[in-house]
Amino acid sequence: MRKKKQPFEQADFYEPIFPGKIIGKEVLDKCSRRLGIVKSLKVEYLPWKISLIIKGKNLELPVDISEVENIGTVIQLKTKITAMPEIDINETINIKNELKEELKEISQYYNF
């Protein structure tokens, strides 16, 4: 059995404005199910991999950037994501507010 390669290093990236070009956007799967909001971009290197970290209801899920079909007012994925339950508009608003506070704390910690 082959061991999965662990990334040499990884980093999470945020945008200085919320919502930004990617961070804070709603994510829909192939079936247009509302999954959550993009929390951050995770970059792993050696080997290289870029993922969207999607925050849903009580769950965060990394989705490989190759699964993105389109980025517009929302982010549309190429596949159906069954690991994450669909959320409604009220949950979307709650998650955006939670993320806004979380990112505010991160920016204060790092003095952005």
C-alpha positions in Angstrom: 0.0 0.0 0.0 1.4 3.4 -1.0 1.5 6.1 1.5 -0.2 9.4 0.6 2.3 12.2 0.2 1.9 14.9 2.8 2.5 18.4 1.7 5.8 20.0 2.6 4.1 23.2 3.5 0.7 24.8 3.3 -0.8 28.2 3.8 -4.3 29.7 4.0 -5.0 32.9 2.0 -7.6 35.5 2.7 -8.6 38.7 1.0 -8.4 42.1 2.7 -12.0 42.9 1.8 -15.0 40.8 2.8 -16.6 39.6 0.6 -13.8 39.6 -1.9 -13.3 38.2 -5.4 -13.4 34.6 -4.1 -13.6 34.7 -0.3 -17.2 35.2 0.9 -18.9 34.0 -2.2 -21.6 31.3 -2.2 -20.7 27.9 -3.6 -23.2 25.9 -5.6 -22.6 22.3 -6.7 -23.4 20.9 -10.1 -27.1 20.5 -9.1 -27.2 24.1 -7.9 -27.4 23.1 -4.3 -26.2 25.9 -2.0 -23.3 24.4 0.0 -21.8 27.3 1.8 -19.4 30.2 1.6 -15.7 30.3 0.6 -13.7 30.8 3.8 -10.2 30.8 2.4 -7.9 29.4 -0.2 -5.5 26.7 1.0 -2.3 26.3 -1.0 -0.2 23.2 -0.4 3.2 22.8 -2.0 5.5 20.0 -2.7 3.2 18.6 -4.1 1.2 21.6 -5.3 -2.5 21.7 -4.6 -5.0 24.6 -4.3 -8.3 24.2 -2.6 -11.3 26.3 -1.7 -12.2 25.9 2.0 -16.0 26.0 2.0 -17.8 26.7 5.3 -21.2 25.2 5.5 -23.5 24.5 8.4 -21.3 23.0 11.2 -18.8 21.8 8.6 -15.8 22.9 6.6 -14.8 21.1 3.4 -11.8 21.6 1.1 -12.7 21.4 -2.6 -9.9 21.2 -5.2 -9.7 24.2 -7.5 -10.0 21.9 -10.5 -13.6 21.3 -9.4 -14.6 24.9 -10.1 -16.7 25.4 -13.3 -17.3 29.1 -13.0 -16.6 32.1 -10.8 -19.2 34.9 -11.1 -21.6 36.2 -8.5 -21.4 32.7 -7.1 -18.9 29.9 -7.5 -20.3 27.0 -9.5 -18.7 23.5 -9.1 -18.4 20.8 -11.8 -19.6 18.0 -9.6 -22.3 17.2 -7.1 -21.0 17.3 -3.5 -22.8 14.8 -1.3 -20.5 15.3 1.7 -22.0 18.7 2.5 -25.7 19.3 3.2 -27.6 22.1 1.3 -28.1 25.3 3.3 -30.9 27.8 3.0 -30.6 31.6 2.6 -30.9 32.3 6.3 -28.0 29.9 7.0 -26.0 31.6 4.2 -26.4 35.0 6.0 -25.5 33.5 9.3 -22.3 31.8 7.9 -21.3 35.1 6.2 -21.7 37.0 9.5 -19.6 34.3 11.3 -16.9 34.5 8.6 -16.8 38.2 8.7 -16.2 38.1 12.5 -13.6 35.3 12.1 -11.7 37.2 9.5 -11.9 40.4 11.5 -10.2 38.5 14.4 -7.5 37.1 12.0 -6.8 40.5 10.6 -6.4 42.1 14.0 -4.1 39.2 15.1 -1.8 39.8 12.1 -2.3 43.6 12.0 -3.6 43.7 8.4 
